[in-house]
Amino acid sequence: METHPWPRLLDFVSSLDEDVVKSASEKAFESLPDISKAITELSSLKGVGPATASAVLAAFAPDLTPFMSDEAMQAALGNSKDYTLKQYLIFANKLQEKAKELSSEEASFTPSDVERALWSCAIGKSSAPQSNKDPKTNPSKSSKRKRKP
């Protein structure tokens, strides 16, 4: 059975002093639009890495910072397990570019909109029922015999 780091991370985050969290958050928010600096400020908190920091920043500035979800990382970059600042910056830039490409005078898209669309697509595909392609157990209309009148 695989061991997950979540309980340990939750212990770290739960033990943080409220004033320390508030200070790091304010510094991160004030440093925007410098995403690298904002992620670094939040990542200074014990138990907070680039992925968690991106969740906080996506809530604060969705027009600039998407959440670093596994599903969107896989769709945008072809991987989902490299939770580094460098990888996040590449990911954020790619989603910013796609949001600009999709936006028009009639509709505006944010990097967070693109991330949620990628996430939704991946989750939808993974939870969709698999159709049975075996013609013996699931014949299509064209493979059925026609009855004689």
N, C-alpha and C positions, 0 to 999 in steps of 0.2 A: 504494500500500500504506500502510495506517495505521500510524503509529508508536505503540508502547505504552510507557508510562513505567516498566514493571516492572523492566527491567534497571537503570535509574538508581536507582529506589527501593531495590532490593536492595543496590546499592553503598552507599547512605546508611546503611541499617540495618546492613549488615555492618561498616561503619566505626565504629559506635558503641562507646564504651567500656562494658565490662560493668558497672562500678560506676554509671555514669550511667543505664543501663537499669534496673538494680536499684533505684536510688533513685527514679526516676520511677514505676516499677511499684508500689513500696511506698506512695508518696504517693497514687497512684491508688486502690489497694485500700483504704487507710485512709480515703479521702474518701467512699467509698460509705456510705450510699445516694445521695449527691449525684452523680448520673450526669454532670452537666455538668462538675463539677470533676474527676471521674475521667478523662473524655475529654480535657479540657484538659491534665491532667498528662501523660498518655501522648502527646498530640499535640505536646508540647514537644520530643519526640525527632525529630531530622531524619529525614524519610522516613516518618513516622507521622502519618496523618490520622485523622479520625473513624472511617472504615470499618475501618482496621487496629486502631485502639484498641478498637473495639467487638468485634473478634474476641478480643482478649486478655481483655476484661472478660466476654465471654460464657462463656469457659472458666472464669474465676474465680468469677463470680456469675450463673449461668444463670437463677436465680430473679428477677433484676432486669434484666439487660442482654442483649438479643438481638444477634446478629450482624447487621450492616447489609448483607445480601446484596442484589444487584440484584433477584433474583427476588421476595424478600419485600417489598422496597421497592415494586416494581411492583404487587404484589397488594394491599398495604396502603394505599398512597398514590397509586398511579397514575403514579409516575415512578421512575426508578432511577439518575439521573445527578447528583443533587444531594447530594454527599458533605460536607455542612456539619454543624456541631454542631447548629444550629437544626433542620435536617431530621431528624437522628438523634434528637433529643429528642422530636419529634412522633411519629416511627416507634416509638420505645421505649414511649412512653405508650400508643399505640394497641395494641401487642402485649401490654402489661401488662394493659390493660382486657380484651382478648379472652381472655387466660389466666384472669383472674378469672371471666369469664362462663362459660368452659368447665369450670372446676373445680367439684367437688362434694365431698361427704363421702367418696365412694368413689374419686374420681380427682382428682389435682391436676396442673395444667398450669402450666408456666413460660412466660415470654415467649420463651425459647429453643426450647421445644417448638413454639410457634406458628410461629416463624421457620422451623424445620426442616420443618414440615408445609407451609408455603407454598412453600418452596424445592423440596421433593419433588414437590409438585403441578405446579409450573411446569416442572421438568425432565422429569417424566413426560409431560406434554402435548407438550413440544417434541421428545421422542425417540420418541414413539409413532408407529407406522407410519400413514401416511395411507391411509384406505380409498378405494377407487375408486368414486365415486358415478355414473359414466357407465353407464346401463343397457345400452348397446350392447356395452360391453366387460366389464361385470360385472353381469349380470342378476340381479335378486332373484328369489326363488321365485315371487312373485306375478306377475312379468312373463313367466315362462316359459310357452311353449305346452304345453298338455296333449296327451298322445298319445291317439289314438283307440284303443280296445280292439280 
